[in-house]
């Protein structure tokens, strides 16, 4: 079974990975759908 330190390190690693995934990479296209169904496209310019 994993120790508390191992679990804390894994949680911190996953949090950092999650934050990195939230930010689109340069040159990467992303889409966003609004509550009303409108579509926004980012990263084309």
MMTF fields as JSON, N, C-alpha, C and O atoms, coordinates in Angstrom:
{
  "mmtfVersion": "1.0.0",
  "mmtfProducer": "UNKNOWN",
  "numBonds": 179,
  "numAtoms": 180,
  "numGroups": 45,
  "numChains": 1,
  "numModels": 1,
  "chainsPerModel": [1],
  "groupsPerChain": [45],
  "chainIdList": ["A"],
  "bondAtomList": [4, 2, 8, 6, 12, 10, 16, 14, 20, 18, 24, 22, 28, 26, 32, 30, 36, 34, 40, 38, 44, 42, 48, 46, 52, 50, 56, 54, 60, 58, 64, 62, 68, 66, 72, 70, 76, 74, 80, 78, 84, 82, 88, 86, 92, 90, 96, 94, 100, 98, 104, 102, 108, 106, 112, 110, 116, 114, 120, 118, 124, 122, 128, 126, 132, 130, 136, 134, 140, 138, 144, 142, 148, 146, 152, 150, 156, 154, 160, 158, 164, 162, 168, 166, 172, 170, 176, 174],
  "bondOrderList": [1, 1, 1, 1, 1, 1, 1, 1, 1, 1, 1, 1, 1, 1, 1, 1, 1, 1, 1, 1, 1, 1, 1, 1, 1, 1, 1, 1, 1, 1, 1, 1, 1, 1, 1, 1, 1, 1, 1, 1, 1, 1, 1, 1],
  "groupList": [{"groupName": "UNK", "atomNameList": ["N", "CA", "C", "O"], "elementList": ["N", "C", "C", "O"], "formalChargeList": [0, 0, 0, 0], "bondAtomList": [1, 0, 2, 1, 3, 2], "bondOrderList": [1, 1, 2], "singleLetterCode": "X", "chemCompType": "L-PEPTIDE LINKING"}],
  "groupTypeList": [0, 0, 0, 0, 0, 0, 0, 0, 0, 0, 0, 0, 0, 0, 0, 0, 0, 0, 0, 0, 0, 0, 0, 0, 0, 0, 0, 0, 0, 0, 0, 0, 0, 0, 0, 0, 0, 0, 0, 0, 0, 0, 0, 0, 0],
  "groupIdList": [1, 2, 3, 4, 5, 6, 7, 8, 9, 10, 11, 12, 13, 14, 15, 16, 17, 18, 19, 20, 21, 22, 23, 24, 25, 26, 27, 28, 29, 30, 31, 32, 33, 34, 35, 36, 37, 38, 39, 40, 41, 42, 43, 44, 45],
  "secStructList": [7, 7, 7, 2, 2, 2, 2, 2, 2, 2, 2, 2, 2, 2, 2, 2, 2, 2, 2, 2, 2, 2, 1, 7, 7, 6, 6, 7, 7, 3, 3, 3, 3, 7, 6, 6, 1, 7, 3, 3, 3, 3, 1, 7, 7],
  "xCoordList": [0.844, 0.0, 0.885, 1.953, 0.456, 1.255, 1.245, 0.249, 2.362, 2.45, 1.786, 1.472, 1.578, 0.977, 1.824, 1.288, 3.145, 4.033, 3.907, 3.899, 3.809, 3.644, 2.334, 2.289, 1.267, -0.04, -0.038, -0.595, 0.58, 0.653, 1.459, 1.098, 2.553, 3.372, 2.59, 2.674, 1.836, 1.037, -0.072, -0.331, -0.721, -1.763, -1.174, -1.77, -0.019, 0.622, 1.013, 0.861, 1.511, 1.871, 0.633, 0.681, -0.465, -1.696, -2.272, -2.81, -2.166, -2.632, -1.832, -2.401, -0.523, 0.327, 0.005, -0.04, -0.216, -0.573, -1.924, -2.098, -2.864, -4.193, -4.104, -4.752, -3.312, -3.147, -2.501, -2.876, -1.525, -0.853, -1.827, -1.739, -2.741, -3.697, -4.764, -5.354, -5.014, -6.015, -5.544, -6.364, -4.236, -3.678, -3.368, -2.559, -3.997, -3.697, -2.266, -1.761, -1.627, -0.257, -0.249, -1.248, 0.861, 0.986, 0.798, 1.408, -0.064, -0.329, -1.382, -1.679, -1.943, -2.957, -4.348, -4.592, -5.231, -6.576, -7.457, -7.305, -8.382, -9.314, -10.702, -10.864, -11.697, -13.098, -13.78, -13.421, -14.78, -15.558, -17.014, -17.327, -17.902, -19.331, -19.979, -19.796, -20.749, -21.417, -22.681, -23.1, -23.278, -24.511, -25.633, -26.507, -25.611, -26.655, -26.368, -27.197, -25.224, -24.909, -23.999, -23.715, -23.53, -22.593, -21.23, -20.822, -20.521, -19.225, -18.14, -18.236, -17.119, -15.959, -14.753, -14.53, -13.983, -12.782, -11.589, -11.566, -10.599, -9.417, -8.184, -8.131, -7.197, -5.933, -5.8, -4.879, -6.691, -6.592, -5.702, -5.134, -5.587, -4.918, -3.454, -2.83],
  "yCoordList": [-1.19, 0.0, 1.248, 1.246, 2.301, 3.522, 4.308, 4.335, 4.938, 5.746, 7.101, 7.471, 7.829, 9.165, 10.084, 10.877, 9.984, 10.83, 10.51, 11.411, 9.228, 8.831, 9.358, 9.851, 9.254, 9.741, 11.25, 11.752, 11.972, 13.428, 13.843, 14.796, 13.128, 13.426, 13.149, 13.92, 12.062, 11.722, 12.756, 13.145, 13.198, 14.226, 15.515, 16.148, 15.91, 17.139, 17.013, 17.965, 15.855, 15.633, 15.724, 16.331, 15.125, 15.169, 16.58, 16.97, 17.337, 18.731, 19.555, 20.35, 19.373, 20.101, 19.692, 20.537, 18.408, 17.939, 18.501, 18.878, 18.555, 19.101, 20.571, 20.993, 21.353, 22.77, 22.949, 23.844, 22.095, 22.186, 21.871, 22.466, 20.954, 20.58, 21.652, 21.736, 22.464, 23.527, 24.642, 25.314, 24.844, 25.909, 25.356, 24.438, 25.897, 25.371, 25.692, 26.782, 24.747, 24.941, 25.939, 26.088, 26.613, 27.585, 26.886, 25.851, 27.474, 26.892, 25.799, 25.193, 25.55, 24.514, 25.146, 26.197, 24.525, 25.025, 24.474, 23.323, 25.312, 24.839, 25.36, 26.389, 24.637, 24.983, 25.162, 24.513, 26.058, 26.246, 26.424, 27.198, 25.705, 25.802, 26.533, 26.155, 27.597, 28.372, 27.647, 26.658, 28.163, 27.575, 27.648, 26.782, 28.682, 28.849, 28.052, 28.034, 27.399, 26.572, 27.224, 26.638, 28.44, 29.102, 28.443, 27.938, 28.447, 27.8, 28.85, 29.651, 28.855, 29.734, 28.881, 27.829, 29.332, 28.629, 29.526, 30.676, 29.023, 29.776, 29.145, 27.93, 29.971, 29.475, 29.456, 28.832, 30.12, 30.155, 31.291, 31.216, 32.34, 33.546, 33.601, 34.596],
  "zCoordList": [0.0, 0.0, 0.0, 0.611, -0.671, -0.794, 0.514, 1.237, 0.794, 2.0, 1.773, 0.641, 2.857, 2.758, 1.893, 1.119, 2.018, 1.22, -0.265, -1.105, -0.58, -1.985, -2.549, -3.676, -1.761, -2.219, -2.412, -3.389, -1.494, -1.614, -2.84, -3.531, -3.112, -4.279, -5.56, -6.516, -5.585, -6.762, -6.988, -8.127, -5.92, -6.036, -6.582, -7.453, -6.084, -6.56, -8.032, -8.797, -8.426, -9.819, -10.715, -11.785, -10.28, -11.068, -11.145, -12.181, -10.076, -10.108, -11.104, -11.853, -11.118, -12.059, -13.498, -14.392, -13.714, -15.041, -15.48, -16.639, -14.563, -14.852, -15.246, -16.204, -14.521, -14.847, -16.211, -16.968, -16.528, -17.824, -18.956, -20.03, -18.729, -19.768, -19.977, -21.054, -18.963, -19.09, -20.014, -20.639, -20.106, -20.933, -22.319, -22.444, -23.364, -24.699, -25.111, -24.841, -25.755, -26.229, -27.379, -28.083, -27.569, -28.655, -29.993, -30.263, -30.83, -32.13, -32.108, -33.138, -30.939, -30.825, -30.914, -30.322, -31.632, -31.786, -30.66, -30.251, -30.161, -29.146, -29.458, -30.115, -28.979, -29.195, -27.853, -26.87, -27.819, -26.61, -27.008, -27.913, -26.332, -26.602, -25.439, -24.282, -25.748, -24.704, -24.252, -24.853, -23.178, -22.664, -23.691, -23.722, -24.535, -25.55, -26.815, -27.726, -26.894, -28.043, -29.054, -30.098, -28.761, -29.663, -29.604, -28.558, -30.73, -30.796, -31.013, -31.942, -30.176, -30.331, -30.685, -30.086, -31.652, -32.086, -31.799, -32.238, -31.07, -30.691, -31.33, -31.521, -31.659, -32.155, -33.667, -34.194, -34.371, -35.825, -36.322, -37.411, -35.512, -35.97, -35.813, -36.181]
}
